[in-house]
Each structure stands twice: as structure tokens, then as C-alpha cells.
């Protein structure tokens, strides 16, 4: 099993969470299992860029970026060399540290308006 750490699972100021992940699981699947707020407006079908994350450590173990992922990544904001789409990046043998992009966190809140509204009320 590989360890995946989300540095900001609930947005800025939240404590990091580390979980065990099966080889071949996508970062999006891992995020959903542990409650990390990675957006996925297209349902993880490589049709949008809302699952954009930054892989701070272990990016080379996730495999090559496909041409289609690269094309979709062109729609993302603030793309960096360590950017990946969480729906496409599959966990391998190396531990991975991930920061969820601000656009992905916003997309997650847009997908869960009841939680967005609850956080505004508190």
C-alpha cells in the first residue's frame, strides 16, 4: 500500500490527512474515500479540469500525462509542472503528497452547495 497525503483536504487551514491507497487507484478515488475536497464536475471522466491538484511529492511515480489529460489541463488555472488531474493520476509504489488547487476546492463546494452554505453561516 502507498501513503497519500492531502495537505489541505478541507481547504486552507485544515489539517493534513494521510491515508493508505491501493496501487492503481486514482487520486480522485483516494480523495473521495477519505473526504478530501477534490472537485469533479464531470464525474472523473476526463472532461473538465475541476479535479486539478498539485503533486508536491511523488509526481514521477504517477506515470506519464496522456495527450488528452494535457489538453484538458489547458483549461485549468495556475497550472504548474507538478499539476495533475486527480481523475487520471494513478497511485503507484511511491508515497504521494498532494495539495488540492483552489479551483478544485471551489468546484467541490459548488458540487455540495449545502456544505458551502453551512460554512458561510458559521
Buried (B, 14 or more C-beta within 10 A) or exposed (E): EBBBBBBBBBBEEBEEBBBEBEEEBBBBBBBBBBEBBBBBBBEBEBBBBBBBBBBEBBBEBBEEBEEEBEEBBEEBEEBEEBBBBBBBBBBBEEBBBBBBBBBBBBBBBEBBEEEBEEEEEE
